[in-house]
Amino acid sequence: MKDKIELYKESLDIRRHESGDRWYAPVGSYDWRPSVTTIISNTISKGRGFEQWLGNHPGYNIACEVRDKAAARGTAVHELAEQYMLGQKAESANEEVCKHLMSFERFWLDNEVQLIDTELFMWHKDVPWAGTCDIIAKINGKNYLIDIKTGNHYKTHEIQLNMYAELLSKITDEPVDILAGLYTKGKWIKEPNYQFKKFKFNLDVAVSTFNLWKFLMGGNPRPKMK
């Protein structure tokens, strides 16, 4: 799989356009595809638990501030995890971020992960969406597609990974063996810990989510260029 990904990156230079939502297209082309996260965030709620979490705050603006802080934390953990996987120095002055990173390292060492690629921009002419996956790796001889999460598990994560798996299997012409969410922890006391959840393949739900997004967006959405 690694050789096929390298060939893909040599043959296609994929760019990402951000204007509130994310879109991907090859350089020199205007064949834009919406990102997986753009599709899901504009289509499906995270569920009753998340809505209750929002409602338990004193006001909507305060809830948004807490949400945005959590998103910034997640971005920092992702960036540091990428540096770690590439053998670079990864450190942070934020204690919670450091604990998430130590949780990630614990997972990495526990499972003897063999990295194939990280933060891969994925676009394929036969798939109507695009996106960036966190980790493509081999564990015990199987091809894993892994997404790092610094919060709670939501069913939308399973849809996200199924959409990524469809892209990766088209790009490499190889099956993805296992989809998994890696839930790092930032509040452990004695030692780093994590949750590694494996998900079932369900392309039908992924395609249905895309079709619903397309309907909600008016049938033929395009990125808004600045």
Rosetta constraint file for C-alpha pairs under 8 A:
AtomPair CA 1 CA 5 HARMONIC 6.29 0.50
AtomPair CA 1 CA 116 HARMONIC 7.72 0.50
AtomPair CA 1 CA 172 HARMONIC 6.27 0.50
AtomPair CA 1 CA 174 HARMONIC 7.01 0.50
AtomPair CA 2 CA 6 HARMONIC 6.31 0.50
AtomPair CA 2 CA 116 HARMONIC 5.54 0.50
AtomPair CA 2 CA 117 HARMONIC 7.45 0.50
AtomPair CA 3 CA 7 HARMONIC 6.24 0.50
AtomPair CA 4 CA 8 HARMONIC 6.15 0.50
AtomPair CA 4 CA 171 HARMONIC 7.76 0.50
AtomPair CA 4 CA 172 HARMONIC 5.46 0.50
AtomPair CA 5 CA 9 HARMONIC 6.24 0.50
AtomPair CA 5 CA 171 HARMONIC 7.31 0.50
AtomPair CA 5 CA 172 HARMONIC 6.36 0.50
AtomPair CA 6 CA 10 HARMONIC 6.24 0.50
AtomPair CA 7 CA 11 HARMONIC 6.18 0.50
AtomPair CA 8 CA 12 HARMONIC 6.02 0.50
AtomPair CA 8 CA 171 HARMONIC 6.99 0.50
AtomPair CA 8 CA 172 HARMONIC 7.93 0.50
AtomPair CA 9 CA 13 HARMONIC 6.39 0.50
AtomPair CA 12 CA 26 HARMONIC 6.27 0.50
AtomPair CA 12 CA 27 HARMONIC 7.75 0.50
AtomPair CA 13 CA 26 HARMONIC 5.54 0.50
AtomPair CA 13 CA 27 HARMONIC 5.68 0.50
AtomPair CA 14 CA 24 HARMONIC 6.73 0.50
AtomPair CA 14 CA 25 HARMONIC 5.67 0.50
AtomPair CA 14 CA 26 HARMONIC 4.27 0.50
AtomPair CA 14 CA 27 HARMONIC 5.81 0.50
AtomPair CA 14 CA 121 HARMONIC 6.52 0.50
AtomPair CA 14 CA 122 HARMONIC 7.71 0.50
AtomPair CA 14 CA 123 HARMONIC 7.29 0.50
AtomPair CA 15 CA 24 HARMONIC 5.71 0.50
AtomPair CA 15 CA 25 HARMONIC 5.63 0.50
AtomPair CA 15 CA 26 HARMONIC 5.90 0.50
AtomPair CA 15 CA 27 HARMONIC 5.98 0.50
AtomPair CA 15 CA 121 HARMONIC 7.98 0.50
AtomPair CA 16 CA 22 HARMONIC 6.77 0.50
AtomPair CA 16 CA 23 HARMONIC 5.70 0.50
AtomPair CA 16 CA 24 HARMONIC 4.57 0.50
AtomPair CA 16 CA 25 HARMONIC 6.75 0.50
AtomPair CA 17 CA 22 HARMONIC 5.67 0.50
AtomPair CA 17 CA 23 HARMONIC 5.12 0.50
AtomPair CA 17 CA 24 HARMONIC 6.17 0.50
AtomPair CA 18 CA 22 HARMONIC 4.65 0.50
AtomPair CA 18 CA 23 HARMONIC 6.55 0.50
AtomPair CA 19 CA 223 HARMONIC 7.59 0.50
AtomPair CA 19 CA 224 HARMONIC 6.57 0.50
AtomPair CA 19 CA 225 HARMONIC 7.07 0.50
AtomPair CA 19 CA 226 HARMONIC 7.24 0.50
AtomPair CA 21 CA 34 HARMONIC 7.94 0.50
AtomPair CA 21 CA 35 HARMONIC 7.86 0.50
AtomPair CA 21 CA 38 HARMONIC 5.73 0.50
AtomPair CA 21 CA 223 HARMONIC 7.62 0.50
AtomPair CA 22 CA 34 HARMONIC 6.18 0.50
AtomPair CA 22 CA 35 HARMONIC 5.45 0.50
AtomPair CA 22 CA 37 HARMONIC 8.00 0.50
AtomPair CA 22 CA 38 HARMONIC 6.15 0.50
AtomPair CA 22 CA 223 HARMONIC 7.92 0.50
AtomPair CA 23 CA 32 HARMONIC 5.97 0.50
AtomPair CA 23 CA 33 HARMONIC 5.44 0.50
AtomPair CA 23 CA 34 HARMONIC 4.48 0.50
AtomPair CA 23 CA 35 HARMONIC 5.40 0.50
AtomPair CA 23 CA 130 HARMONIC 7.41 0.50
AtomPair CA 23 CA 223 HARMONIC 6.67 0.50
AtomPair CA 24 CA 32 HARMONIC 5.35 0.50
AtomPair CA 24 CA 33 HARMONIC 5.27 0.50
AtomPair CA 24 CA 34 HARMONIC 6.48 0.50
AtomPair CA 24 CA 35 HARMONIC 6.86 0.50
AtomPair CA 24 CA 123 HARMONIC 6.98 0.50
AtomPair CA 24 CA 130 HARMONIC 6.23 0.50
AtomPair CA 24 CA 131 HARMONIC 7.36 0.50
AtomPair CA 25 CA 29 HARMONIC 6.25 0.50
AtomPair CA 25 CA 30 HARMONIC 6.25 0.50
AtomPair CA 25 CA 31 HARMONIC 5.58 0.50
AtomPair CA 25 CA 32 HARMONIC 4.73 0.50
AtomPair CA 25 CA 33 HARMONIC 6.43 0.50
AtomPair CA 25 CA 123 HARMONIC 7.09 0.50
AtomPair CA 26 CA 30 HARMONIC 7.57 0.50
AtomPair CA 26 CA 31 HARMONIC 7.43 0.50
AtomPair CA 26 CA 123 HARMONIC 7.87 0.50
AtomPair CA 32 CA 222 HARMONIC 7.33 0.50
AtomPair CA 32 CA 223 HARMONIC 7.50 0.50
AtomPair CA 33 CA 123 HARMONIC 7.66 0.50
AtomPair CA 33 CA 128 HARMONIC 6.08 0.50
AtomPair CA 33 CA 129 HARMONIC 4.97 0.50
AtomPair CA 33 CA 130 HARMONIC 5.64 0.50
AtomPair CA 34 CA 38 HARMONIC 6.46 0.50
AtomPair CA 34 CA 39 HARMONIC 6.73 0.50
AtomPair CA 34 CA 128 HARMONIC 7.66 0.50
AtomPair CA 34 CA 129 HARMONIC 5.19 0.50
AtomPair CA 34 CA 130 HARMONIC 5.92 0.50
AtomPair CA 34 CA 131 HARMONIC 7.80 0.50
AtomPair CA 35 CA 39 HARMONIC 6.35 0.50
AtomPair CA 35 CA 129 HARMONIC 5.81 0.50
AtomPair CA 35 CA 130 HARMONIC 4.77 0.50
AtomPair CA 35 CA 131 HARMONIC 4.77 0.50
AtomPair CA 36 CA 40 HARMONIC 6.28 0.50
AtomPair CA 36 CA 129 HARMONIC 6.26 0.50
AtomPair CA 36 CA 130 HARMONIC 6.05 0.50
AtomPair CA 36 CA 131 HARMONIC 5.47 0.50
AtomPair CA 36 CA 160 HARMONIC 6.32 0.50
AtomPair CA 36 CA 163 HARMONIC 6.79 0.50
AtomPair CA 36 CA 164 HARMONIC 7.60 0.50
AtomPair CA 37 CA 41 HARMONIC 5.86 0.50
AtomPair CA 37 CA 131 HARMONIC 7.55 0.50
AtomPair CA 37 CA 160 HARMONIC 7.09 0.50
AtomPair CA 38 CA 42 HARMONIC 6.16 0.50
AtomPair CA 39 CA 43 HARMONIC 6.21 0.50
AtomPair CA 39 CA 209 HARMONIC 7.53 0.50
AtomPair CA 39 CA 210 HARMONIC 6.45 0.50
AtomPair CA 39 CA 213 HARMONIC 5.92 0.50
AtomPair CA 40 CA 44 HARMONIC 5.67 0.50
AtomPair CA 40 CA 156 HARMONIC 7.18 0.50
AtomPair CA 40 CA 160 HARMONIC 7.51 0.50
AtomPair CA 40 CA 209 HARMONIC 7.12 0.50
AtomPair CA 40 CA 210 HARMONIC 7.96 0.50
AtomPair CA 40 CA 213 HARMONIC 7.66 0.50
AtomPair CA 41 CA 45 HARMONIC 7.31 0.50
AtomPair CA 42 CA 213 HARMONIC 6.90 0.50
AtomPair CA 43 CA 209 HARMONIC 7.22 0.50
AtomPair CA 43 CA 212 HARMONIC 6.98 0.50
AtomPair CA 43 CA 213 HARMONIC 5.43 0.50
AtomPair CA 43 CA 216 HARMONIC 7.61 0.50
AtomPair CA 44 CA 156 HARMONIC 7.55 0.50
AtomPair CA 46 CA 50 HARMONIC 5.91 0.50
AtomPair CA 46 CA 51 HARMONIC 7.63 0.50
AtomPair CA 46 CA 154 HARMONIC 6.12 0.50
AtomPair CA 46 CA 155 HARMONIC 7.27 0.50
AtomPair CA 46 CA 156 HARMONIC 6.57 0.50
AtomPair CA 47 CA 51 HARMONIC 6.41 0.50
AtomPair CA 47 CA 154 HARMONIC 7.58 0.50
AtomPair CA 48 CA 52 HARMONIC 6.05 0.50
AtomPair CA 49 CA 53 HARMONIC 6.21 0.50
AtomPair CA 50 CA 54 HARMONIC 6.31 0.50
AtomPair CA 51 CA 55 HARMONIC 6.18 0.50
AtomPair CA 52 CA 56 HARMONIC 6.06 0.50
AtomPair CA 53 CA 57 HARMONIC 7.15 0.50
AtomPair CA 54 CA 60 HARMONIC 7.21 0.50
AtomPair CA 54 CA 63 HARMONIC 5.63 0.50
AtomPair CA 55 CA 59 HARMONIC 7.65 0.50
AtomPair CA 55 CA 60 HARMONIC 7.58 0.50
AtomPair CA 55 CA 63 HARMONIC 7.88 0.50
AtomPair CA 57 CA 62 HARMONIC 6.66 0.50
AtomPair CA 57 CA 63 HARMONIC 5.62 0.50
AtomPair CA 58 CA 62 HARMONIC 6.77 0.50
AtomPair CA 58 CA 63 HARMONIC 7.66 0.50
AtomPair CA 59 CA 63 HARMONIC 6.34 0.50
AtomPair CA 60 CA 64 HARMONIC 6.19 0.50
AtomPair CA 61 CA 65 HARMONIC 6.26 0.50
AtomPair CA 62 CA 66 HARMONIC 6.35 0.50
AtomPair CA 63 CA 67 HARMONIC 6.12 0.50
AtomPair CA 64 CA 68 HARMONIC 5.98 0.50
AtomPair CA 65 CA 69 HARMONIC 6.12 0.50
AtomPair CA 66 CA 70 HARMONIC 6.26 0.50
AtomPair CA 67 CA 71 HARMONIC 6.23 0.50
AtomPair CA 68 CA 72 HARMONIC 6.17 0.50
AtomPair CA 69 CA 73 HARMONIC 6.23 0.50
AtomPair CA 70 CA 74 HARMONIC 6.19 0.50
AtomPair CA 71 CA 75 HARMONIC 6.24 0.50
AtomPair CA 72 CA 76 HARMONIC 6.27 0.50
AtomPair CA 73 CA 77 HARMONIC 6.26 0.50
AtomPair CA 73 CA 97 HARMONIC 6.54 0.50
AtomPair CA 73 CA 150 HARMONIC 7.92 0.50
AtomPair CA 74 CA 78 HARMONIC 6.17 0.50
AtomPair CA 74 CA 149 HARMONIC 7.25 0.50
AtomPair CA 74 CA 150 HARMONIC 5.70 0.50
AtomPair CA 75 CA 79 HARMONIC 6.24 0.50
AtomPair CA 76 CA 80 HARMONIC 6.21 0.50
AtomPair CA 76 CA 97 HARMONIC 7.13 0.50
AtomPair CA 77 CA 81 HARMONIC 5.96 0.50
AtomPair CA 77 CA 97 HARMONIC 6.04 0.50
AtomPair CA 77 CA 100 HARMONIC 6.68 0.50
AtomPair CA 77 CA 101 HARMONIC 6.29 0.50
AtomPair CA 77 CA 150 HARMONIC 7.78 0.50
AtomPair CA 78 CA 82 HARMONIC 6.19 0.50
AtomPair CA 78 CA 134 HARMONIC 7.95 0.50
AtomPair CA 78 CA 148 HARMONIC 7.15 0.50
AtomPair CA 79 CA 83 HARMONIC 6.39 0.50
AtomPair CA 80 CA 84 HARMONIC 6.17 0.50
AtomPair CA 80 CA 90 HARMONIC 5.29 0.50
AtomPair CA 80 CA 91 HARMONIC 7.03 0.50
AtomPair CA 80 CA 101 HARMONIC 7.07 0.50
AtomPair CA 81 CA 85 HARMONIC 6.17 0.50
AtomPair CA 81 CA 90 HARMONIC 7.46 0.50
AtomPair CA 81 CA 101 HARMONIC 6.49 0.50
AtomPair CA 81 CA 104 HARMONIC 7.13 0.50
AtomPair CA 82 CA 86 HARMONIC 6.25 0.50
AtomPair CA 82 CA 118 HARMONIC 6.93 0.50
AtomPair CA 82 CA 119 HARMONIC 7.82 0.50
AtomPair CA 83 CA 87 HARMONIC 6.30 0.50
AtomPair CA 83 CA 88 HARMONIC 4.93 0.50
AtomPair CA 83 CA 89 HARMONIC 6.52 0.50
AtomPair CA 83 CA 90 HARMONIC 5.83 0.50
AtomPair CA 84 CA 88 HARMONIC 5.47 0.50
AtomPair CA 84 CA 89 HARMONIC 6.55 0.50
AtomPair CA 84 CA 90 HARMONIC 5.78 0.50
AtomPair CA 85 CA 115 HARMONIC 7.37 0.50
AtomPair CA 91 CA 98 HARMONIC 6.95 0.50
AtomPair CA 92 CA 97 HARMONIC 6.75 0.50
AtomPair CA 92 CA 98 HARMONIC 5.95 0.50
AtomPair CA 93 CA 98 HARMONIC 7.48 0.50
AtomPair CA 94 CA 98 HARMONIC 6.19 0.50
AtomPair CA 95 CA 99 HARMONIC 6.24 0.50
AtomPair CA 96 CA 100 HARMONIC 6.32 0.50
AtomPair CA 96 CA 186 HARMONIC 4.90 0.50
AtomPair CA 96 CA 187 HARMONIC 6.66 0.50
AtomPair CA 97 CA 101 HARMONIC 6.26 0.50
AtomPair CA 97 CA 186 HARMONIC 6.52 0.50
AtomPair CA 98 CA 102 HARMONIC 6.17 0.50
AtomPair CA 98 CA 186 HARMONIC 7.55 0.50
AtomPair CA 99 CA 103 HARMONIC 6.07 0.50
AtomPair CA 99 CA 185 HARMONIC 6.84 0.50
AtomPair CA 99 CA 186 HARMONIC 4.74 0.50
AtomPair CA 99 CA 187 HARMONIC 6.98 0.50
AtomPair CA 99 CA 188 HARMONIC 7.44 0.50
AtomPair CA 99 CA 192 HARMONIC 6.97 0.50
AtomPair CA 100 CA 104 HARMONIC 6.22 0.50
AtomPair CA 100 CA 150 HARMONIC 7.32 0.50
AtomPair CA 100 CA 184 HARMONIC 5.42 0.50
AtomPair CA 100 CA 185 HARMONIC 5.19 0.50
AtomPair CA 100 CA 186 HARMONIC 4.54 0.50
AtomPair CA 101 CA 105 HARMONIC 6.21 0.50
AtomPair CA 101 CA 184 HARMONIC 7.70 0.50
AtomPair CA 102 CA 106 HARMONIC 6.17 0.50
AtomPair CA 102 CA 192 HARMONIC 6.03 0.50
AtomPair CA 103 CA 107 HARMONIC 6.48 0.50
AtomPair CA 103 CA 184 HARMONIC 5.47 0.50
AtomPair CA 103 CA 185 HARMONIC 6.03 0.50
AtomPair CA 103 CA 186 HARMONIC 7.53 0.50
AtomPair CA 103 CA 192 HARMONIC 4.69 0.50
AtomPair CA 103 CA 193 HARMONIC 5.26 0.50
AtomPair CA 103 CA 194 HARMONIC 5.84 0.50
AtomPair CA 104 CA 108 HARMONIC 6.25 0.50
AtomPair CA 104 CA 184 HARMONIC 5.98 0.50
AtomPair CA 104 CA 194 HARMONIC 7.33 0.50
AtomPair CA 105 CA 109 HARMONIC 6.17 0.50
AtomPair CA 106 CA 110 HARMONIC 5.94 0.50
AtomPair CA 106 CA 192 HARMONIC 6.53 0.50
AtomPair CA 106 CA 193 HARMONIC 6.95 0.50
AtomPair CA 106 CA 194 HARMONIC 7.86 0.50
AtomPair CA 107 CA 111 HARMONIC 6.20 0.50
AtomPair CA 107 CA 193 HARMONIC 7.81 0.50
AtomPair CA 107 CA 194 HARMONIC 6.87 0.50
AtomPair CA 108 CA 112 HARMONIC 6.09 0.50
AtomPair CA 108 CA 113 HARMONIC 5.70 0.50
AtomPair CA 109 CA 113 HARMONIC 7.13 0.50
AtomPair CA 111 CA 139 HARMONIC 6.76 0.50
AtomPair CA 112 CA 139 HARMONIC 6.81 0.50
AtomPair CA 113 CA 137 HARMONIC 6.56 0.50
AtomPair CA 113 CA 138 HARMONIC 6.18 0.50
AtomPair CA 113 CA 139 HARMONIC 5.36 0.50
AtomPair CA 114 CA 137 HARMONIC 5.47 0.50
AtomPair CA 114 CA 138 HARMONIC 5.07 0.50
AtomPair CA 114 CA 139 HARMONIC 6.44 0.50
AtomPair CA 115 CA 135 HARMONIC 7.42 0.50
AtomPair CA 115 CA 136 HARMONIC 6.44 0.50
AtomPair CA 115 CA 137 HARMONIC 4.46 0.50
AtomPair CA 115 CA 138 HARMONIC 6.52 0.50
AtomPair CA 116 CA 135 HARMONIC 7.74 0.50
AtomPair CA 116 CA 136 HARMONIC 5.34 0.50
AtomPair CA 116 CA 137 HARMONIC 4.76 0.50
AtomPair CA 116 CA 138 HARMONIC 6.99 0.50
AtomPair CA 117 CA 135 HARMONIC 6.16 0.50
AtomPair CA 117 CA 136 HARMONIC 5.16 0.50
AtomPair CA 117 CA 137 HARMONIC 6.80 0.50
AtomPair CA 118 CA 133 HARMONIC 6.92 0.50
AtomPair CA 118 CA 134 HARMONIC 5.36 0.50
AtomPair CA 118 CA 135 HARMONIC 4.64 0.50
AtomPair CA 118 CA 136 HARMONIC 6.14 0.50
AtomPair CA 119 CA 132 HARMONIC 5.64 0.50
AtomPair CA 119 CA 133 HARMONIC 5.42 0.50
AtomPair CA 119 CA 134 HARMONIC 4.92 0.50
AtomPair CA 119 CA 135 HARMONIC 6.69 0.50
AtomPair CA 120 CA 132 HARMONIC 5.30 0.50
AtomPair CA 120 CA 133 HARMONIC 5.77 0.50
AtomPair CA 120 CA 134 HARMONIC 7.28 0.50
AtomPair CA 121 CA 130 HARMONIC 7.73 0.50
AtomPair CA 121 CA 131 HARMONIC 5.94 0.50
AtomPair CA 121 CA 132 HARMONIC 4.66 0.50
AtomPair CA 121 CA 133 HARMONIC 7.23 0.50
AtomPair CA 122 CA 130 HARMONIC 5.60 0.50
AtomPair CA 122 CA 131 HARMONIC 5.33 0.50
AtomPair CA 122 CA 132 HARMONIC 5.90 0.50
AtomPair CA 122 CA 133 HARMONIC 7.72 0.50
AtomPair CA 122 CA 164 HARMONIC 7.93 0.50
AtomPair CA 122 CA 167 HARMONIC 6.37 0.50
AtomPair CA 122 CA 168 HARMONIC 7.05 0.50
AtomPair CA 122 CA 171 HARMONIC 7.82 0.50
AtomPair CA 123 CA 127 HARMONIC 7.47 0.50
AtomPair CA 123 CA 129 HARMONIC 7.32 0.50
AtomPair CA 123 CA 130 HARMONIC 4.91 0.50
AtomPair CA 123 CA 131 HARMONIC 6.98 0.50
AtomPair CA 123 CA 167 HARMONIC 6.74 0.50
AtomPair CA 123 CA 171 HARMONIC 7.89 0.50
AtomPair CA 124 CA 128 HARMONIC 7.95 0.50
AtomPair CA 124 CA 130 HARMONIC 7.39 0.50
AtomPair CA 124 CA 167 HARMONIC 6.53 0.50
AtomPair CA 124 CA 170 HARMONIC 6.98 0.50
AtomPair CA 124 CA 171 HARMONIC 6.55 0.50
AtomPair CA 126 CA 170 HARMONIC 7.85 0.50
AtomPair CA 127 CA 166 HARMONIC 7.67 0.50
AtomPair CA 127 CA 167 HARMONIC 6.63 0.50
AtomPair CA 129 CA 163 HARMONIC 7.88 0.50
AtomPair CA 129 CA 210 HARMONIC 7.88 0.50
AtomPair CA 130 CA 164 HARMONIC 7.75 0.50
AtomPair CA 130 CA 167 HARMONIC 7.16 0.50
AtomPair CA 131 CA 164 HARMONIC 6.86 0.50
AtomPair CA 132 CA 164 HARMONIC 7.73 0.50
AtomPair CA 133 CA 145 HARMONIC 7.63 0.50
AtomPair CA 133 CA 146 HARMONIC 7.47 0.50
AtomPair CA 133 CA 147 HARMONIC 6.64 0.50
AtomPair CA 133 CA 164 HARMONIC 6.62 0.50
AtomPair CA 134 CA 145 HARMONIC 7.95 0.50
AtomPair CA 134 CA 146 HARMONIC 6.27 0.50
AtomPair CA 134 CA 147 HARMONIC 5.17 0.50
AtomPair CA 134 CA 148 HARMONIC 6.56 0.50
AtomPair CA 135 CA 144 HARMONIC 7.92 0.50
AtomPair CA 135 CA 145 HARMONIC 5.99 0.50
AtomPair CA 135 CA 146 HARMONIC 5.04 0.50
AtomPair CA 135 CA 147 HARMONIC 6.36 0.50
AtomPair CA 136 CA 143 HARMONIC 7.25 0.50
AtomPair CA 136 CA 144 HARMONIC 5.83 0.50
AtomPair CA 136 CA 145 HARMONIC 4.92 0.50
AtomPair CA 136 CA 146 HARMONIC 6.41 0.50
AtomPair CA 137 CA 143 HARMONIC 5.91 0.50
AtomPair CA 137 CA 144 HARMONIC 5.25 0.50
AtomPair CA 137 CA 145 HARMONIC 6.71 0.50
AtomPair CA 137 CA 146 HARMONIC 7.86 0.50
AtomPair CA 138 CA 142 HARMONIC 5.26 0.50
AtomPair CA 138 CA 143 HARMONIC 4.83 0.50
AtomPair CA 138 CA 144 HARMONIC 5.83 0.50
AtomPair CA 139 CA 143 HARMONIC 6.86 0.50
AtomPair CA 139 CA 144 HARMONIC 6.87 0.50
AtomPair CA 142 CA 177 HARMONIC 5.95 0.50
AtomPair CA 142 CA 178 HARMONIC 7.40 0.50
AtomPair CA 143 CA 175 HARMONIC 7.84 0.50
AtomPair CA 143 CA 176 HARMONIC 5.51 0.50
AtomPair CA 143 CA 177 HARMONIC 5.13 0.50
AtomPair CA 143 CA 178 HARMONIC 6.47 0.50
AtomPair CA 144 CA 176 HARMONIC 6.36 0.50
AtomPair CA 144 CA 177 HARMONIC 6.04 0.50
AtomPair CA 144 CA 178 HARMONIC 4.89 0.50
AtomPair CA 144 CA 179 HARMONIC 6.00 0.50
AtomPair CA 144 CA 180 HARMONIC 7.23 0.50
AtomPair CA 145 CA 161 HARMONIC 7.38 0.50
AtomPair CA 145 CA 165 HARMONIC 7.08 0.50
AtomPair CA 145 CA 176 HARMONIC 6.89 0.50
AtomPair CA 145 CA 178 HARMONIC 6.36 0.50
AtomPair CA 145 CA 179 HARMONIC 5.08 0.50
AtomPair CA 145 CA 180 HARMONIC 6.32 0.50
AtomPair CA 146 CA 161 HARMONIC 7.71 0.50
AtomPair CA 146 CA 179 HARMONIC 6.16 0.50
AtomPair CA 146 CA 180 HARMONIC 4.90 0.50
AtomPair CA 146 CA 181 HARMONIC 5.62 0.50
AtomPair CA 146 CA 182 HARMONIC 6.70 0.50
AtomPair CA 147 CA 161 HARMONIC 7.32 0.50
AtomPair CA 147 CA 180 HARMONIC 6.62 0.50
AtomPair CA 147 CA 181 HARMONIC 5.03 0.50
AtomPair CA 147 CA 182 HARMONIC 6.05 0.50
AtomPair CA 148 CA 181 HARMONIC 6.08 0.50
AtomPair CA 148 CA 182 HARMONIC 4.84 0.50
AtomPair CA 148 CA 183 HARMONIC 6.21 0.50
AtomPair CA 148 CA 184 HARMONIC 7.35 0.50
AtomPair CA 149 CA 153 HARMONIC 7.94 0.50
AtomPair CA 149 CA 181 HARMONIC 6.80 0.50
AtomPair CA 149 CA 182 HARMONIC 5.88 0.50
AtomPair CA 149 CA 183 HARMONIC 4.80 0.50
AtomPair CA 149 CA 184 HARMONIC 6.39 0.50
AtomPair CA 150 CA 183 HARMONIC 5.71 0.50
AtomPair CA 150 CA 184 HARMONIC 5.35 0.50
AtomPair CA 150 CA 185 HARMONIC 6.64 0.50
AtomPair CA 150 CA 186 HARMONIC 7.77 0.50
AtomPair CA 151 CA 183 HARMONIC 6.84 0.50
AtomPair CA 151 CA 184 HARMONIC 7.72 0.50
AtomPair CA 151 CA 185 HARMONIC 7.99 0.50
AtomPair CA 152 CA 183 HARMONIC 7.38 0.50
AtomPair CA 153 CA 157 HARMONIC 7.16 0.50
AtomPair CA 153 CA 183 HARMONIC 7.66 0.50
AtomPair CA 154 CA 158 HARMONIC 7.79 0.50
AtomPair CA 155 CA 159 HARMONIC 7.03 0.50
AtomPair CA 156 CA 160 HARMONIC 6.19 0.50
AtomPair CA 157 CA 161 HARMONIC 6.30 0.50
AtomPair CA 157 CA 181 HARMONIC 7.46 0.50
AtomPair CA 158 CA 162 HARMONIC 6.23 0.50
AtomPair CA 158 CA 199 HARMONIC 6.23 0.50
AtomPair CA 158 CA 200 HARMONIC 7.72 0.50
AtomPair CA 159 CA 163 HARMONIC 6.25 0.50
AtomPair CA 159 CA 202 HARMONIC 7.72 0.50
AtomPair CA 159 CA 205 HARMONIC 6.83 0.50
AtomPair CA 159 CA 206 HARMONIC 5.51 0.50
AtomPair CA 160 CA 164 HARMONIC 6.36 0.50
AtomPair CA 160 CA 206 HARMONIC 7.63 0.50
AtomPair CA 161 CA 165 HARMONIC 6.01 0.50
AtomPair CA 161 CA 179 HARMONIC 6.39 0.50
AtomPair CA 161 CA 180 HARMONIC 7.65 0.50
AtomPair CA 162 CA 166 HARMONIC 6.36 0.50
AtomPair CA 162 CA 179 HARMONIC 7.50 0.50
AtomPair CA 162 CA 201 HARMONIC 6.21 0.50
AtomPair CA 162 CA 202 HARMONIC 6.41 0.50
AtomPair CA 162 CA 203 HARMONIC 6.09 0.50
AtomPair CA 162 CA 206 HARMONIC 6.33 0.50
AtomPair CA 163 CA 167 HARMONIC 6.63 0.50
AtomPair CA 163 CA 203 HARMONIC 7.20 0.50
AtomPair CA 163 CA 206 HARMONIC 5.75 0.50
AtomPair CA 164 CA 168 HARMONIC 6.22 0.50
AtomPair CA 165 CA 169 HARMONIC 5.99 0.50
AtomPair CA 165 CA 176 HARMONIC 6.30 0.50
AtomPair CA 165 CA 179 HARMONIC 7.72 0.50
AtomPair CA 166 CA 170 HARMONIC 6.26 0.50
AtomPair CA 166 CA 203 HARMONIC 7.55 0.50
AtomPair CA 167 CA 171 HARMONIC 6.17 0.50
AtomPair CA 168 CA 172 HARMONIC 6.08 0.50
AtomPair CA 168 CA 173 HARMONIC 7.90 0.50
AtomPair CA 168 CA 174 HARMONIC 7.94 0.50
AtomPair CA 168 CA 176 HARMONIC 7.52 0.50
AtomPair CA 169 CA 173 HARMONIC 5.17 0.50
AtomPair CA 169 CA 174 HARMONIC 5.15 0.50
AtomPair CA 169 CA 175 HARMONIC 5.31 0.50
AtomPair CA 169 CA 176 HARMONIC 6.36 0.50
AtomPair CA 170 CA 174 HARMONIC 7.46 0.50
AtomPair CA 178 CA 198 HARMONIC 6.93 0.50
AtomPair CA 178 CA 199 HARMONIC 7.46 0.50
AtomPair CA 179 CA 198 HARMONIC 5.68 0.50
AtomPair CA 179 CA 199 HARMONIC 5.42 0.50
AtomPair CA 179 CA 200 HARMONIC 7.17 0.50
AtomPair CA 179 CA 201 HARMONIC 7.52 0.50
AtomPair CA 180 CA 196 HARMONIC 6.66 0.50
AtomPair CA 180 CA 197 HARMONIC 5.36 0.50
AtomPair CA 180 CA 198 HARMONIC 4.26 0.50
AtomPair CA 180 CA 199 HARMONIC 5.79 0.50
AtomPair CA 181 CA 196 HARMONIC 5.85 0.50
AtomPair CA 181 CA 197 HARMONIC 5.18 0.50
AtomPair CA 181 CA 198 HARMONIC 6.51 0.50
AtomPair CA 181 CA 199 HARMONIC 7.78 0.50
AtomPair CA 182 CA 194 HARMONIC 7.16 0.50
AtomPair CA 182 CA 195 HARMONIC 5.99 0.50
AtomPair CA 182 CA 196 HARMONIC 4.74 0.50
AtomPair CA 182 CA 197 HARMONIC 6.56 0.50
AtomPair CA 183 CA 194 HARMONIC 5.66 0.50
AtomPair CA 183 CA 195 HARMONIC 4.97 0.50
AtomPair CA 183 CA 196 HARMONIC 6.24 0.50
AtomPair CA 183 CA 197 HARMONIC 7.87 0.50
AtomPair CA 184 CA 193 HARMONIC 7.07 0.50
AtomPair CA 184 CA 194 HARMONIC 4.75 0.50
AtomPair CA 184 CA 195 HARMONIC 6.63 0.50
AtomPair CA 185 CA 192 HARMONIC 7.34 0.50
AtomPair CA 185 CA 193 HARMONIC 6.27 0.50
AtomPair CA 185 CA 194 HARMONIC 5.70 0.50
AtomPair CA 188 CA 192 HARMONIC 6.17 0.50
AtomPair CA 188 CA 193 HARMONIC 7.04 0.50
AtomPair CA 202 CA 206 HARMONIC 6.84 0.50
AtomPair CA 203 CA 207 HARMONIC 6.17 0.50
AtomPair CA 204 CA 208 HARMONIC 6.09 0.50
AtomPair CA 205 CA 209 HARMONIC 6.09 0.50
AtomPair CA 206 CA 210 HARMONIC 6.43 0.50
AtomPair CA 207 CA 211 HARMONIC 6.21 0.50
AtomPair CA 208 CA 212 HARMONIC 6.11 0.50
AtomPair CA 209 CA 213 HARMONIC 6.18 0.50
AtomPair CA 210 CA 214 HARMONIC 6.16 0.50
AtomPair CA 211 CA 215 HARMONIC 6.23 0.50
AtomPair CA 212 CA 216 HARMONIC 6.18 0.50
AtomPair CA 213 CA 217 HARMONIC 6.09 0.50
AtomPair CA 214 CA 218 HARMONIC 6.36 0.50
AtomPair CA 214 CA 219 HARMONIC 5.07 0.50
AtomPair CA 214 CA 220 HARMONIC 6.66 0.50
AtomPair CA 214 CA 221 HARMONIC 7.01 0.50
AtomPair CA 215 CA 219 HARMONIC 5.05 0.50
AtomPair CA 217 CA 221 HARMONIC 5.96 0.50
